[in-house]
Amino acid sequence: MDQREFTRRLLLKSTAGILGTAAVGRILPARAATDELRLWAAPIMRPFDTWAPFEEKAGVKLAWSPKSASADEALSKMMVGGGRKLYDVFTDNGGGMEDAMAENGVIAELDPSRMTNWGLLRDEVRDPNGEAAHSIRYQGKVYAVPYIANADSLAYNKSMLGQDYDSWEALFDPEFKGRTALQNDFGPTMTVTAIYLHETGKMSIKNRSDMQPDEIQGVAEFLIEKKKAGQFRTFWNGFQQGVDLLASGEVAMMSCWEPIQRVAAKKSGQDIVYGTMKEGHQVWNNILMLTTDAAKAGKDEAFYKVADTVLSPWYTTRQLSRFGFASLTTGMVDYMEAHAGEFDVADLKATLKRKEQRYAVAGNAWQNVYPTHLRTYQEWWSRVQAA
């Protein structure tokens, strides 16, 4: 089943539920005033204890609803679940979602000229022909604003292992049987596994971000074989479990988000390192999108204020400091040096340097939560989970 057929079935499947809800008189909240935005976003969008500093900087009041890391939930809610009436602005769950949302009329086309800080974006995303241009565009038109980005890698406990690692090979090496972990999500886990298998010559995979059915099967079967052999201690779910696995020493290494490594290292006091893998990494950015309903209701001006704020070094430097996430923008180094009393400048510069090293690896593949053969991914991932 290809992407369009999956979307069609998703729409048909959900229509009955929506009509049933309407029949019992579900009333959606009235849309807020134009100076307030209803934001559905992951907690990582907020590098502050509260939204107050952000609201003050942007000059916009936010009514925030926390968003989970489930791409399926986001696709369902925004395309068939009335999300456009509930929220004005929302974040994605990784690359490819902007295509699905734009294709189905959920999000509004954006005008970069209305953002003062648009010019701070790096060429690879701002330039329509840039390597990351696709991550905010649909059919060449801009539909999103990036607010964080990264290249996900392998975290390993150097205090425990006594050496550095620069290959995904270690994650699958029988020497570390039962002491490794992977994320319980088909997107990042199958992508980094595909990168490893392709770059080491074990499989030929044309597009590691959008595999064909036989390639998906091959990657899944490799993971199933390793899982049955006891290679993995577990498949982690959620930030806290990831931190606990690393900090406790329960696992010696695992594929994970960079903030997990940072918090685990601080919590444990051990030298837990976020490496650069020679085969490549899953690279991604997270984006902000404006719903078509909000645009029609005159919420676009408030959206552009929020967009300018997330593109500013004031915001991106604080994201880097709190969560270890950077962005596809410039200006952070100058900003942190000008406000040295607020940041550990040397640490943040070192973090940025390591990110640039990861971004530069030739085998990198972009995250794609809406691949062409999504159903095949889901079906084979279910087999990996059940193995």
Secondary structure in CASP SS format (residue, H / E / C, confidence):
PFRMAT SS
TARGET T0000
AUTHOR 0000-0000-0000
METHOD secondary structure of the structure
MODEL  1
M C 1.00
D C 1.00
Q H 1.00
R H 1.00
E H 1.00
F H 1.00
T H 1.00
R H 1.00
R H 1.00
L H 1.00
L H 1.00
L H 1.00
K H 1.00
S H 1.00
T H 1.00
A H 1.00
G H 1.00
I H 1.00
L H 1.00
G H 1.00
T H 1.00
A H 1.00
A H 1.00
V C 1.00
G C 1.00
R C 1.00
I C 1.00
L C 1.00
P C 1.00
A C 1.00
R C 1.00
A C 1.00
A C 1.00
T C 1.00
D C 1.00
E E 1.00
L E 1.00
R E 1.00
L E 1.00
W E 1.00
A E 1.00
A C 1.00
P H 1.00
I H 1.00
M H 1.00
R C 1.00
P C 1.00
F C 1.00
D C 1.00
T C 1.00
W C 1.00
A H 1.00
P H 1.00
F H 1.00
E H 1.00
E H 1.00
K H 1.00
A H 1.00
G C 1.00
V C 1.00
K E 1.00
L E 1.00
A E 1.00
W E 1.00
S E 1.00
P E 1.00
K C 1.00
S C 1.00
A C 1.00
S C 1.00
A H 1.00
D H 1.00
E H 1.00
A H 1.00
L H 1.00
S H 1.00
K H 1.00
M H 1.00
M H 1.00
V H 1.00
G C 1.00
G C 1.00
G H 1.00
R H 1.00
K H 1.00
L H 1.00
Y C 1.00
D C 1.00
V E 1.00
F E 1.00
T E 1.00
D C 1.00
N C 1.00
G C 1.00
G C 1.00
G C 1.00
M H 1.00
E H 1.00
D H 1.00
A H 1.00
M H 1.00
A H 1.00
E H 1.00
N C 1.00
G C 1.00
V C 1.00
I E 1.00
A C 1.00
E C 1.00
L C 1.00
D C 1.00
P H 1.00
S H 1.00
R H 1.00
M C 1.00
T H 1.00
N H 1.00
W H 1.00
G H 1.00
L H 1.00
L E 1.00
R C 1.00
D H 1.00
E H 1.00
V H 1.00
R H 1.00
D C 1.00
P C 1.00
N C 1.00
G C 1.00
E C 1.00
A C 1.00
A H 1.00
H H 1.00
S H 1.00
I H 1.00
R E 1.00
Y E 1.00
Q C 1.00
G C 1.00
K E 1.00
V E 1.00
Y C 1.00
A C 1.00
V E 1.00
P E 1.00
Y E 1.00
I E 1.00
A E 1.00
N E 1.00
A E 1.00
D E 1.00
S E 1.00
L E 1.00
A E 1.00
Y E 1.00
N E 1.00
K H 1.00
S H 1.00
M H 1.00
L H 1.00
G C 1.00
Q C 1.00
D C 1.00
Y C 1.00
D C 1.00
S C 1.00
W C 1.00
E H 1.00
A H 1.00
L H 1.00
F H 1.00
D C 1.00
P H 1.00
E H 1.00
F H 1.00
K C 1.00
G C 1.00
R C 1.00
T E 1.00
A E 1.00
L E 1.00
Q E 1.00
N C 1.00
D C 1.00
F H 1.00
G H 1.00
P H 1.00
T H 1.00
M H 1.00
T H 1.00
V H 1.00
T H 1.00
A H 1.00
I H 1.00
Y H 1.00
L H 1.00
H H 1.00
E H 1.00
T C 1.00
G C 1.00
K C 1.00
M C 1.00
S C 1.00
I C 1.00
K C 1.00
N C 1.00
R C 1.00
S C 1.00
D C 1.00
M C 1.00
Q C 1.00
P H 1.00
D H 1.00
E H 1.00
I H 1.00
Q H 1.00
G H 1.00
V H 1.00
A H 1.00
E H 1.00
F H 1.00
L H 1.00
I H 1.00
E H 1.00
K H 1.00
K H 1.00
K H 1.00
A C 1.00
G C 1.00
Q C 1.00
F E 1.00
R E 1.00
T E 1.00
F E 1.00
W E 1.00
N C 1.00
G C 1.00
F H 1.00
Q H 1.00
Q H 1.00
G H 1.00
V H 1.00
D H 1.00
L H 1.00
L H 1.00
A H 1.00
S C 1.00
G C 1.00
E C 1.00
V C 1.00
A C 1.00
M E 1.00
M E 1.00
S E 1.00
C E 1.00
W C 1.00
E H 1.00
P H 1.00
I H 1.00
Q H 1.00
R H 1.00
V H 1.00
A H 1.00
A H 1.00
K H 1.00
K H 1.00
S H 1.00
G C 1.00
Q C 1.00
D C 1.00
I E 1.00
V E 1.00
Y E 1.00
G C 1.00
T C 1.00
M C 1.00
K C 1.00
E C 1.00
G C 1.00
H C 1.00
Q E 1.00
V E 1.00
W E 1.00
N E 1.00
N E 1.00
I E 1.00
L E 1.00
M E 1.00
L E 1.00
T E 1.00
T H 1.00
D H 1.00
A H 1.00
A H 1.00
K H 1.00
A C 1.00
G C 1.00
K C 1.00
D H 1.00
E H 1.00
A H 1.00
F H 1.00
Y H 1.00
K H 1.00
V H 1.00
A H 1.00
D H 1.00
T H 1.00
V H 1.00
L H 1.00
S C 1.00
P H 1.00
W H 1.00
Y H 1.00
T H 1.00
T H 1.00
R H 1.00
Q H 1.00
L H 1.00
S H 1.00
R H 1.00
F H 1.00
G C 1.00
F C 1.00
A E 1.00
S C 1.00
L C 1.00
T E 1.00
T C 1.00
G C 1.00
M H 1.00
V H 1.00
D H 1.00
Y H 1.00
M H 1.00
E H 1.00
A H 1.00
H C 1.00
A H 1.00
G H 1.00
E H 1.00
F C 1.00
D C 1.00
V H 1.00
A H 1.00
D H 1.00
L H 1.00
K H 1.00
A H 1.00
T H 1.00
L H 1.00
K H 1.00
R H 1.00
K H 1.00
E H 1.00
Q H 1.00
R H 1.00
Y H 1.00
A C 1.00
V C 1.00
A C 1.00
G C 1.00
N C 1.00
A E 1.00
W E 1.00
Q C 1.00
N C 1.00
V C 1.00
Y C 1.00
P C 1.00
T C 1.00
H C 1.00
L H 1.00
R H 1.00
T H 1.00
Y H 1.00
Q H 1.00
E H 1.00
W H 1.00
W H 1.00
S H 1.00
R H 1.00
V H 1.00
Q H 1.00
A H 1.00
A C 1.00
END
